[in-house]
Amino acid sequence: MEDGLLDSWSSGPTPRLSQKQLDELAEIVATGPDRAIDGVVRCRRLNLQRVIKERWHRLS
């Protein structure tokens, strides 16, 4: 075997949300915001961060 670059795959960082919370967040994204409640017509990362912080007291 020659010396050089080797493939070394990482699993990445540990998710901060549980699988149940990720599933719920995916449903929120799929449904989209309610303009009357959320005050926006589309989800941006900033809006989703607020939802995560409000629901699960975490910021990703």
Backbone hydrogen bonds, N-H to C=O, Kabsch-Sander energy under -0.5 kcal/mol:
donor,donor_aa,acceptor,acceptor_aa,energy
22,L,18,S,-2.5
23,D,19,Q,-2.4
24,E,20,K,-2.1
25,L,21,Q,-2.5
26,A,22,L,-2.3
27,E,23,D,-1.7
28,I,24,E,-2.0
29,V,25,L,-2.4
30,A,26,A,-2.5
31,T,27,E,-2.5
32,G,28,I,-2.2
35,R,33,P,-0.7
37,I,34,D,-0.5
38,D,34,D,-3.5
39,G,34,D,-0.7
39,G,35,R,-1.3
48,L,44,R,-2.4
49,Q,45,R,-2.6
50,R,46,L,-1.8
51,V,47,N,-2.1
52,I,48,L,-2.5
53,K,49,Q,-2.5
54,E,50,R,-2.8
55,R,51,V,-2.7
56,W,52,I,-2.7
57,H,53,K,-1.4
58,R,52,I,-0.8
